[in-house]
Amino acid sequence: MATVVGAAIMGAQHDFPGPGGADLAWHIGAGLSVVGAQVFADRRQGIASFFGCAVVFAIAGSLLWLQWWN
């Protein structure tokens, strides 16, 4: 997330294309969601913790698929 934000700032300062507002919103939203899911998983045990971890992987995989590989 920090790399995308840094690229957007540098692009705006030096007049070269960088990630747009939609890309920034996707990365920031995914980052906040992943942190929330990880905190949930860390504070639970058993199957709840497993599903919290699964949410982290699902969000990260979705972001990679939708924003980087497509």
N, C-alpha and C positions, 0 to 999 in steps of 0.2 A: 504494500500500500504506500509506503513512504517513497518508493522509487517512482511510482506513478504520479504522486503529488509533486515530487521534485522535478520530474520531466515536464509536467504541466507548467510549473512556475518558470523553469528555464526556457521553455518554449515561448511563453508569453513575454519574457524579458528580452529574448534575442530574436524574435520574429521568425521562428521556425515552427512547423506544425508539431504538435504534441498531442497527448490524449485530451479529448474534449470533456465537456461537462458530464456527459452520460457515463464515460469511462470512470471518471473520478467518483461519481455517485455510486456506481456498481462496486468499486473497490472499497470505498469507505463503508458502505452498507454491509458488504460481506465481511469486512474486518470487524465491525462492531458485533455482527451476528455470531461470528466464530468465537470471539472473546466471551460473549454471553453463554454460548453453548459449552465452551470449555470450562468456564467457572461452574456451570451447572454440573458437568460431568465430574469435576474435581470434588464437589461437595456431596456427591451421592455415592452409593455403592451398588454393586450388582448390576441388574439389567438396566436400571435408570442411567447409570454411568456409561454403560455400553452404548445406549441410544444417544446420549449426549455426544460421545465420541463419533458415532456414526453421522450425526448432524454436522459436525466439524468437517469430516471428510466429504460429505455430500455438498456442502456449501463451497469448499475449496475446489472440488471437482467441477462443480457447475460454473464457477468463476473462470477456471482455466478453459473449460470447453466454450463458454459463451463469449468471453472477452479476449482470449489469447489465440485459440486455435481456429476460430471461425472468422 
